[in-house]
């Protein structure tokens, strides 16, 4: 019984000394670290003020679009215009954390709000909403402020950190696999 345990312990120690075992352990640790440090869920529109389809009695002095999380946007706009296309903004768009704000000068009538946000990772968010000042306005997006944005969350290949990390892990695994195959074939050639 002692011999069998000793042999198992020696086998385990030699397996732990193997470069492949260390490589597998390193890859597993890297995957775990990247999973814990993964990017948060993509930004989505959480509220629009005034909301899509809203009727307000007092004209607001600003229109805001608030998104979940920090935007980290490098390109964005928020435009407000009459249904005829006449702009009613009175100043530049401000980005503060997850909120876009634009000052407006409104009178009675129906207004369209359009936003477009391009995020650093390549994703784009955009939509159009409608509200009325003193008049009823039909919603553009069906009432769910995030419905049209969910489809906009689709993105193509980008160079975000998670994609790059997974590419590195893939490359390491391919090198380890090639090493294991070549080493095994080298042993077979040396045997008589």
KOLKENU-773528 format. One line per 8 residues: number of its first residue (from 0); their letters; for each residue y, x, z of N, C-alpha, C, O. Coordinates in Angstrom, 1 decimal. Each point is the difference from the previous one (the first is absolute). Layout:
NUM> A> Y:X:Z:Y:X:Z:Y:X:Z:Y:X:Z; ...
REM end
This chain:
0> XXXXXXXX> -1.2:0.8:0.0:1.2:-0.8:0.0:1.3:0.9:0.0:0.9:-0.4:-0.7; -0.9:1.5:1.4:1.1:0.9:0.1:0.2:0.6:-1.4:1.2:0.2:-0.4; -2.3:0.2:-0.2:0.1:0.6:-1.3:0.7:-0.9:-1.0:0.9:0.4:-0.8; -1.3:-1.7:0.8:0.6:-0.9:-0.9:1.5:-0.2:0.2:0.7:-0.1:-0.9; -0.3:0.0:2.2:1.4:-0.1:0.3:0.8:1.3:-0.4:1.1:-0.1:-0.5; -1.7:1.2:0.8:0.6:1.3:-0.4:0.2:0.1:-1.5:1.0:0.4:-0.5; -2.0:-0.9:-0.3:0.1:0.1:-1.4:1.1:-1.0:-0.5:0.7:0.3:-0.9; -0.6:-1.5:1.5:1.0:-0.9:-0.4:1.4:0.6:0.4:0.9:-0.2:-0.8
8> XXXXXXXX> -0.8:0.8:1.9:1.3:0.6:0.4:0.4:1.1:-1.0:1.2:0.1:-0.4; -2.2:0.7:0.1:0.3:1.1:-1.0:0.4:-0.6:-1.4:0.9:0.5:-0.6; -1.6:-1.5:0.2:0.4:-0.7:-1.2:1.3:-0.6:0.0:0.8:0.0:-1.0; -0.4:-0.6:2.1:1.3:-0.6:0.1:1.1:1.1:0.0:1.0:-0.2:-0.6; -1.2:1.3:1.3:0.9:1.1:0.1:0.2:0.6:-1.4:1.1:0.3:-0.4; -2.2:-0.1:-0.3:0.2:0.5:-1.4:0.7:-0.9:-0.9:0.7:0.4:-0.9; -1.0:-1.7:1.1:0.7:-1.0:-0.9:1.5:0.0:0.3:0.8:-0.2:-0.9; -0.4:0.4:2.2:1.4:0.0:0.3:0.7:1.2:-0.5:1.2:0.0:-0.1
16> XXXXXXXX> -2.0:1.1:-0.1:0.6:1.2:-0.5:0.2:-0.1:-1.6:0.7:0.9:-0.5; -1.3:-1.8:-0.1:0.1:-0.2:-1.4:1.4:-0.3:-0.5:0.6:-0.8:0.6; -0.1:1.5:-1.6:1.3:-0.4:-0.6:0.1:-1.4:-0.4:1.1:-0.6:0.1; -2.2:0.1:-0.6:0.1:-1.4:-0.5:0.2:-1.0:1.1:0.7:-1.0:-0.1; -1.4:1.3:1.3:0.2:-0.9:1.2:1.4:0.1:0.4:0.6:-1.0:0.4; 0.0:2.2:-0.4:1.4:0.1:0.4:1.0:-0.7:-1.0:0.9:-0.7:0.4; -1.3:0.8:-1.6:0.8:-0.7:-1.1:0.0:-1.5:0.2:1.0:-0.7:-0.1; -2.2:0.2:0.3:-0.2:-1.4:0.2:0.8:-0.5:1.2:0.6:-1.1:0.0
24> XXXXXXXX> -0.7:1.9:1.1:0.8:-0.4:1.2:1.5:0.1:-0.2:0.7:-0.9:0.5; -0.3:1.9:-1.3:1.5:0.1:-0.3:0.4:-1.2:-0.8:1.1:-0.6:0.2; -1.9:0.2:-1.2:0.4:-1.1:-0.9:0.0:-1.3:0.9:0.9:-0.8:-0.2; -1.9:0.6:1.0:0.0:-1.2:0.9:1.2:-0.1:0.9:0.6:-1.0:0.2; -0.2:2.2:0.4:1.2:0.0:0.8:1.2:-0.3:-0.8:0.9:-0.7:0.5; -0.8:1.3:-1.7:1.2:-0.3:-0.9:0.1:-1.5:-0.3:1.1:-0.5:0.0; -2.2:-0.1:-0.4:0.0:-1.4:-0.3:0.4:-0.8:1.2:0.8:-1.0:-0.2; -1.3:1.3:1.3:0.4:-0.7:1.2:1.5:0.2:0.3:0.7:-1.0:0.4
32> XXXXXXXX> -0.2:2.2:-0.5:1.5:0.2:0.2:0.8:-0.8:-1.0:1.0:-0.6:0.4; -1.4:0.6:-1.7:0.8:-0.7:-1.0:-0.1:-1.5:0.3:1.0:-0.7:-0.3; -2.1:0.2:0.7:-0.1:-1.4:0.3:0.9:-0.4:1.1:0.6:-1.1:0.0; -0.5:2.0:1.0:0.9:-0.3:1.2:1.5:0.1:-0.4:0.8:-0.7:0.6; -0.5:1.6:-1.5:1.4:0.2:-0.4:0.3:-0.7:-1.3:1.1:0.2:-0.6; -1.9:-1.1:0.1:0.2:-0.8:-1.2:1.4:-0.7:0.0:0.4:-0.4:1.1; 0.1:0.2:-2.2:1.3:-0.7:-0.1:-0.2:-1.5:0.4:-1.1:-0.6:-0.1; 2.2:0.1:0.7:-0.1:-1.4:0.4:-0.1:-1.0:-1.2:0.2:0.5:-1.2
40> XXXXXXXX> -0.4:-1.7:1.4:-0.1:-1.0:-1.0:1.3:0.0:-0.9:1.1:0.3:0.6; -1.2:-0.6:-1.9:1.2:0.1:-0.8:1.0:-1.1:0.5:-0.3:-1.0:0.5; 1.6:1.4:-0.8:1.1:-0.9:0.3:-0.1:-1.4:-0.7:-0.5:0.0:-1.2; 0.9:-1.0:1.8:0.0:-1.4:-0.6:1.3:-0.6:0.5:0.6:0.3:1.0; -0.1:-1.3:-1.8:1.1:-0.8:0.4:-0.4:-0.9:1.2:-1.0:-0.7:-0.2; 1.7:0.8:1.3:-0.3:-0.9:1.1:0.9:-1.2:0.1:-0.4:-1.1:0.2; 1.7:1.4:-0.4:1.0:-1.1:0.0:1.1:0.2:-1.0:0.4:1.2:-0.3; 0.1:-2.3:-0.2:1.2:0.1:-0.9:1.0:-1.0:0.7:-0.3:-1.1:0.3
48> XXXXXXXX> 1.6:1.6:-0.2:1.0:-0.9:0.6:1.2:-0.1:-0.8:0.7:1.0:-0.3; -0.4:-2.2:-0.3:-0.7:-1.3:0.1:-1.4:0.0:-0.7:-0.2:0.7:-0.9; -0.7:-1.5:1.5:-1.3:0.0:-0.5:-0.1:-0.7:-1.4:0.9:-0.7:-0.4; -2.0:0.9:-0.3:-0.2:-0.6:-1.3:-0.1:-1.5:0.2:-0.8:-0.5:0.8; 1.6:-0.2:-1.6:0.1:-1.5:0.1:0.8:-0.5:1.1:0.1:-1.3:0.2; 0.6:2.1:0.6:0.8:-0.4:1.1:1.3:-0.7:-0.5:0.5:0.3:-1.0; 0.0:-1.2:1.8:1.3:-0.6:-0.2:0.8:0.3:1.2:-0.3:-0.4:1.2; 1.4:1.1:-1.3:0.9:0.3:1.1:1.3:-0.7:-0.2:0.5:-0.2:-1.1
56> XXXXXXXX> 0.1:-0.2:2.3:1.3:-0.7:-0.1:1.1:0.9:0.0:1.1:-0.3:-0.6; -1.2:1.4:1.3:1.1:1.1:0.0:-0.5:1.1:-0.8:-1.1:0.5:0.1; 2.0:0.0:-1.0:-0.3:1.1:-0.9:-0.2:1.3:0.8:0.9:0.3:0.8; -2.0:0.4:-1.0:-0.2:1.3:0.8:0.9:1.1:-0.6:0.5:-0.1:-1.2; -0.2:1.1:2.0:0.9:1.1:-0.5:-0.9:1.1:-0.5:0.5:1.0:-0.6; -1.8:-1.1:0.8:-0.9:1.1:-0.4:-1.4:-0.7:-0.3:-0.4:-1.0:0.6; -0.4:1.7:-1.5:-1.4:-0.4:-0.2:-0.8:1.2:0.4:0.3:1.1:-0.3; -1.4:-1.4:1.0:-0.9:1.1:0.5:-1.4:-0.3:-0.4:-0.5:-1.1:-0.1
64> XXXXXXXX> -0.2:2.2:-0.2:-1.5:0.0:-0.3:-0.6:0.9:1.0:0.3:1.2:0.0; -1.1:-1.7:0.9:-0.7:0.9:1.0:-1.4:0.2:-0.4:-0.8:-1.0:-0.3; 0.3:2.2:0.4:-1.4:0.4:-0.4:-0.7:0.5:1.2:0.6:0.4:1.0; -1.9:-0.5:-1.0:-0.9:0.5:1.1:0.1:1.5:-0.1:-0.2:0.6:-1.0; 0.5:0.0:2.1:0.0:1.5:0.1:1.2:0.6:-0.7:0.8:-0.7:-0.6; -0.8:2.0:0.7:1.1:0.8:-0.6:-0.3:0.1:-1.5:-1.1:0.1:-0.5; 2.2:-0.3:-0.3:-0.2:0.0:-1.5:-0.2:1.4:-0.6:-0.8:0.2:-0.9; 1.5:0.8:1.4:0.0:1.3:-0.6:0.2:-0.1:-1.5:-0.7:0.7:-0.8
72> XXXXXXXX> 1.6:-1.5:0.4:0.3:-0.3:-1.4:1.0:1.1:-0.5:0.9:0.4:0.7; -1.1:0.0:-2.0:0.9:0.8:-0.6:0.8:-0.7:-1.1:0.9:0.5:-0.6; -1.3:-1.7:0.3:0.7:-0.8:-1.0:-0.2:-1.5:0.4:-1.1:-0.5:0.1; 2.3:-0.2:0.0:-0.1:-1.3:0.5:1.3:-0.8:-0.5:1.0:0.6:-0.2; -1.1:-1.9:0.1:1.1:-0.8:-0.2:-0.2:-1.4:0.4:-1.2:-0.5:0.1; 2.3:-0.2:0.3:-0.1:-1.4:0.4:1.3:-0.6:-0.6:1.1:0.4:0.3; -1.4:-1.4:-1.2:1.1:-0.6:-0.7:0.1:-1.5:0.3:-1.1:-0.6:0.1; 2.3:0.1:0.0:0.2:-1.5:0.2:0.9:-0.4:-1.1:1.0:0.6:-0.3
80> XXXXXXXX> -1.4:-1.7:-0.4:0.8:-0.6:-1.1:-0.1:-1.5:0.0:-0.9:-0.6:0.6; 1.8:0.0:-1.3:-0.1:-1.5:-0.2:-1.1:-0.2:-1.0:-0.5:0.9:-0.6; 0.1:-2.2:0.5:-1.1:-0.3:-1.0:0.4:0.4:-1.4:-0.9:0.2:-0.9; 2.2:-0.2:0.6:0.5:0.4:-1.3:0.0:1.5:-0.2:0.4:0.5:-1.1; -0.7:0.3:2.2:-0.1:1.4:-0.2:1.3:0.8:0.4:0.1:1.2:-0.2; 0.8:-1.9:0.8:1.3:0.7:0.5:-0.3:0.6:1.3:-0.3:-0.7:1.0; 0.5:2.1:-0.9:-0.2:0.7:1.3:1.0:-0.5:1.1:1.1:-0.2:-0.3; -1.6:0.1:1.5:0.9:-0.4:1.1:0.0:1.1:1.2:0.4:-0.3:1.0
88> XXXXXXXX> -1.0:1.4:-1.3:0.0:1.1:1.0:1.4:0.6:0.1:0.7:0.1:-1.0; -0.3:0.3:2.2:1.3:0.6:0.2:-0.1:1.4:0.5:1.1:0.6:0.4; -2.2:0.0:-0.4:-0.1:1.4:0.5:-1.4:0.6:-0.3:-0.9:-0.7:-0.6; 0.7:1.9:0.9:-1.3:0.7:-0.3:-1.2:-0.5:1.0:0.3:-0.5:1.1; -1.5:0.6:-1.6:-1.2:-0.3:0.8:-0.2:1.1:1.0:0.2:1.2:-0.3; -0.5:-1.6:1.6:-0.3:0.9:1.0:-1.4:-0.1:0.4:-0.6:-1.1:0.1; -0.1:2.2:0.1:-1.3:0.1:0.5:0.0:0.5:1.4:0.5:1.1:0.3; -1.0:-1.9:0.6:-0.1:0.4:1.5:-1.4:-0.3:0.5:-0.4:-1.1:0.3
96> XXXXXXXX> -0.4:2.2:-0.3:-1.4:-0.2:0.4:-0.8:-0.8:-1.0:-0.2:0.5:-1.1; -0.2:-1.7:1.5:-0.7:-0.8:-0.9:0.8:-1.2:-0.5:-0.6:-1.0:-0.5; 1.9:1.1:0.5:0.9:-1.1:-0.4:1.0:0.4:-1.0:0.7:1.0:0.1; -0.7:-1.8:-1.2:1.1:0.2:-1.1:1.0:-1.1:0.3:-0.3:-1.1:0.2; 1.6:1.5:-0.2:1.1:-1.0:0.2:1.1:0.2:-1.1:0.3:1.2:-0.3; 0.1:-2.3:-0.2:1.1:0.1:-1.0:1.1:-1.1:0.4:-0.4:-1.1:0.2; 1.7:1.5:-0.1:1.0:-0.9:0.3:0.3:-0.9:-1.2:0.0:0.4:-1.2; 0.3:-1.7:1.4:0.3:-1.0:-1.1:1.2:-0.8:0.3:0.4:-0.2:1.2
104> XXXXXXXX> 0.2:-0.4:-2.2:1.0:-1.0:0.1:-0.5:-1.2:-0.7:0.0:-0.1:-1.2; -0.3:-1.0:2.0:-0.7:-1.2:-0.6:0.9:-1.2:0.3:0.8:-0.1:0.9; -0.9:-0.8:-1.9:0.6:-1.4:0.2:-1.2:-0.9:-0.1:-1.2:0.4:0.1; 1.4:-1.7:-0.3:-1.1:-0.9:-0.2:-0.8:0.2:-1.3:0.6:0.5:-1.0; -1.8:-0.8:1.0:-0.8:0.2:-1.2:-1.4:0.6:0.3:-0.4:0.2:1.1; -0.3:0.1:-2.2:-1.3:0.6:0.1:0.0:1.4:-0.4:0.7:0.4:-1.0; -1.4:0.5:1.7:0.1:1.4:-0.2:-1.4:0.6:-0.1:-1.0:-0.5:0.6; 0.8:1.5:-1.5:-1.2:0.7:-0.1:0.1:1.4:0.6:1.1:0.7:-0.1
112> XXXXXXXX> -2.1:-0.3:0.8:-0.1:1.3:0.6:-1.1:0.8:-0.6:-1.2:-0.5:0.0; 1.4:1.7:-0.5:-1.0:0.8:-0.6:0.0:1.4:0.7:1.1:0.5:0.3; -2.3:-0.1:0.1:-0.1:1.4:0.6:-1.1:0.8:-0.8:-0.9:-0.6:-0.5; 1.1:1.9:0.5:-1.0:0.9:-0.5:0.1:1.3:0.8:1.0:0.6:0.2; -2.2:-0.2:0.3:-0.1:1.1:0.9:-1.1:0.9:-0.6:-1.1:-0.4:-0.2; 1.4:1.7:-0.1:-1.0:0.9:-0.4:-0.2:1.0:1.2:0.9:0.7:0.4; -2.2:-0.6:0.0:-0.3:0.8:1.2:-0.4:1.4:-0.4:-0.3:0.2:-1.2; 0.4:0.7:2.1:-0.3:1.4:-0.3:-1.4:0.2:-0.5:-0.3:0.9:-0.9
120> XXXXXXXX> -0.7:-1.7:1.3:-1.4:0.1:-0.5:-0.2:-0.5:-1.4:-1.2:0.1:-0.5; 2.2:-0.8:-0.1:-0.2:-0.5:-1.3:-0.1:-1.5:-0.1:0.1:-0.6:-1.0; -0.3:-0.1:2.2:-0.1:-1.4:0.0:1.4:-0.7:-0.2:1.0:0.6:0.3; -1.0:-1.7:-0.9:1.2:-0.7:-0.2:-0.1:-1.5:0.5:-1.0:-0.6:-0.1; 2.1:0.2:0.8:0.1:-1.4:0.5:1.1:-0.7:-0.7:1.1:0.6:-0.1; -1.3:-1.8:-0.4:1.1:-0.7:-0.6:-0.2:-1.5:0.0:-1.2:-0.4:0.0; 2.2:-0.4:0.0:-0.1:-1.4:0.0:1.4:-0.6:-0.2:1.0:0.6:0.1; -1.0:-1.9:-0.4:1.2:-0.8:-0.1:-0.1:-1.2:0.9:-1.1:-0.7:0.0
128> XXXXXXXX> 2.1:0.4:0.7:0.0:-1.2:0.8:1.3:-0.9:-0.3:0.9:0.5:-0.7; -0.9:-1.7:1.2:1.2:-0.9:-0.3:0.3:-0.7:1.3:-0.8:-0.4:0.8; 2.2:0.2:-0.6:0.4:-0.8:1.2:1.3:-0.7:-0.4:0.6:0.3:-1.0; -0.2:-1.3:1.7:1.1:-0.8:-0.3:1.0:0.0:1.2:-0.4:0.0:1.1; 1.7:0.0:-1.5:1.1:-0.2:1.0:0.5:-1.4:-0.2:0.8:-0.2:-0.9; -1.1:-0.7:1.8:0.5:-1.4:0.0:-0.8:-0.8:-1.0:0.3:-1.2:-0.2; -1.3:1.8:-0.6:-0.8:-0.8:-0.9:-1.5:0.4:0.2:-0.3:1.1:0.5; -0.5:-2.0:-0.9:-1.5:0.3:0.1:-0.4:1.0:-1.1:0.4:-0.2:-1.2
136> XXXXXXXX> -1.2:1.2:1.5:-0.5:0.9:-1.0:-1.5:0.1:0.1:-0.6:0.1:1.1; -0.1:-0.2:-2.2:-1.4:0.1:0.0:-0.5:1.4:0.1:0.6:0.9:-0.6; -1.6:-0.6:1.4:-0.5:1.3:0.2:-0.5:0.6:-1.3:-0.6:-0.7:-0.8; 0.7:2.0:0.6:-0.5:0.7:-1.2:-1.5:0.4:0.3:-0.8:-0.2:-0.9; 0.6:0.8:2.0:-1.3:0.6:0.3:-1.0:-1.0:0.7:-1.0:0.5:0.5; 1.3:-1.7:-0.4:-1.0:-0.9:0.7:0.1:0.0:1.5:-0.9:-0.6:0.6; 1.9:1.2:0.0:0.1:-0.1:1.4:-0.5:1.2:0.8:0.4:0.2:1.1; -1.4:0.6:-1.6:-0.5:1.1:0.7:0.7:1.3:-0.4:-0.1:0.4:-1.2
144> XXXXXXXX> 0.9:0.2:2.1:0.8:1.1:-0.4:-0.8:1.2:-0.4:0.5:0.9:-0.7; -1.8:-0.8:1.1:-0.8:1.2:-0.4:-1.0:-0.3:-1.1:-0.7:0.9:-0.4; 0.7:-2.1:-0.2:-1.0:-0.3:-1.0:0.1:0.8:-1.2:-0.9:0.5:-0.6; 2.2:-0.4:0.1:0.2:0.7:-1.3:-0.1:1.5:0.3:-0.2:0.8:-1.0; 0.4:-0.4:2.2:0.0:1.4:0.3:-1.4:0.6:0.1:-0.3:1.1:-0.2; -0.7:-2.0:0.6:-1.3:0.4:0.1:-0.6:0.6:-1.3:-0.7:1.0:0.0; 1.0:-1.6:-1.1:-0.4:0.5:-1.3:0.7:1.2:-0.3:-0.5:0.9:-0.7; 1.8:-0.7:1.1:0.8:1.2:-0.3:-0.5:1.2:0.8:0.3:1.1:-0.4
152> XXXXXXXX> -1.2:-1.3:1.4:-0.5:1.1:0.8:-1.0:0.8:-0.8:-0.4:1.1:0.4; 0.0:-1.6:-1.6:-0.9:0.7:-0.8:0.7:1.3:-0.5:1.1:-0.1:-0.5; -1.8:1.2:0.5:0.6:1.2:-0.5:-1.0:0.9:-0.6:-1.2:-0.1:0.2; 1.6:0.9:-1.1:-0.9:0.9:-0.8:-0.1:1.3:0.8:0.6:0.1:1.1; -1.3:0.8:-1.7:-0.2:1.3:0.7:1.4:0.6:0.4:0.9:0.0:-0.8; -0.8:0.5:2.0:1.2:0.6:0.4:-0.4:1.3:0.8:-1.1:0.2:0.3; 2.2:0.5:0.0:-0.3:1.3:0.8:0.3:-0.2:1.4:0.6:0.9:0.7; -0.9:-2.0:-0.1:0.2:-0.2:1.4:-1.0:0.9:0.8:-1.0:0.4:-0.5
160> XXXXXXXX> 1.3:-0.1:1.8:-0.8:0.9:0.8:-1.5:-0.3:0.1:-0.8:0.8:0.0; 0.5:-2.1:0.1:-1.4:-0.4:0.2:-0.8:0.3:-1.3:-1.1:0.5:0.1; 1.7:-0.8:-1.3:-0.7:0.3:-1.2:-0.2:1.5:-0.2:-1.1:0.4:-0.4; 2.1:0.4:0.8:-0.1:1.4:-0.2:-1.1:0.5:1.0:-0.8:0.9:-0.3; 0.8:-1.4:1.5:-1.0:0.5:1.0:-1.4:-0.4:-0.5:-0.9:0.8:0.2; 0.7:-2.0:-0.7:-1.3:-0.3:-0.5:-0.5:0.8:-1.2:-1.1:0.3:-0.1; 2.1:0.1:-0.7:-0.3:0.9:-1.1:-0.5:1.4:0.5:-0.9:0.6:-0.6; 1.6:-0.1:1.6:-0.4:1.3:0.6:-1.4:-0.2:0.6:-0.9:0.9:-0.1
168> XXXXXXXX> 0.6:-2.0:0.8:-1.3:-0.2:0.6:-1.1:0.0:-1.1:-1.1:0.6:0.2; 1.4:-1.3:-1.3:-0.9:-0.1:-1.1:-0.3:1.4:-0.6:-1.2:0.4:-0.2; 2.2:0.4:0.1:-0.1:1.4:-0.5:-0.9:0.8:0.9:-0.9:0.8:-0.5; 1.1:-0.9:1.8:-0.7:0.8:1.0:-1.5:-0.4:-0.1:-0.9:0.8:0.1; 0.7:-2.1:-0.2:-1.4:-0.5:0.0:-0.7:0.5:-1.3:-1.2:0.3:0.0; 1.9:-0.3:-1.1:-0.6:0.5:-1.3:-0.4:1.5:0.1:-1.0:0.4:-0.4; 1.9:0.4:1.0:-0.3:1.4:0.2:-1.2:0.2:0.9:-0.8:0.8:-0.2; 0.8:-1.6:1.3:-1.2:0.1:1.0:-1.3:-0.4:-0.7:-1.0:0.6:0.2
176> XXXXXXXX> 1.1:-1.6:-1.0:-1.2:-0.5:-0.8:-0.5:1.1:-1.0:-1.2:0.3:-0.1; 2.2:0.3:-0.6:-0.4:1.0:-0.9:-0.6:1.2:0.7:-0.9:0.6:-0.5; 1.5:-0.2:1.6:-0.5:1.1:0.8:-1.4:-0.2:0.5:-0.9:0.8:-0.1; 0.6:-2.1:0.6:-1.3:-0.3:0.5:-1.0:0.0:-1.1:-1.1:0.5:0.1; 1.4:-1.0:-1.3:-0.9:0.0:-1.1:-0.3:1.4:-0.5:-1.2:0.4:-0.2; 2.2:0.4:0.0:-0.2:1.4:-0.5:-0.7:0.8:1.1:-0.8:0.9:-0.4; 1.0:-1.1:1.6:-0.7:0.8:1.1:-1.4:-0.4:0.0:-0.9:0.9:0.1; 0.6:-2.1:-0.3:-1.4:-0.5:0.0:-0.8:0.6:-1.2:-1.1:0.4:0.1
184> XXXXXXXX> 1.8:-0.5:-1.3:-0.7:0.6:-1.2:-0.2:1.5:0.1:-0.9:0.5:-0.5; 1.9:0.2:1.2:-0.2:1.4:0.2:-1.2:0.3:0.9:-0.7:1.0:-0.3; 0.5:-1.8:1.3:-1.2:0.2:0.8:-1.3:-0.2:-0.8:-1.0:0.7:0.2; 1.0:-1.7:-1.0:-1.2:-0.3:-0.8:-0.3:1.1:-1.0:-1.2:0.4:-0.2; 2.2:0.3:-0.3:-0.2:1.1:-1.0:-0.5:1.2:0.7:-0.8:0.8:-0.6; 1.2:-0.6:1.9:-0.5:1.2:0.7:-1.4:-0.1:0.5:-0.7:1.0:0.3; 0.2:-2.2:-0.1:-1.4:-0.2:0.5:-1.0:0.4:-1.1:0.2:-0.3:-1.2; -1.3:1.0:1.6:-1.0:0.4:-0.9:-0.9:-1.2:-0.5:-0.9:0.2:-0.8
REM end
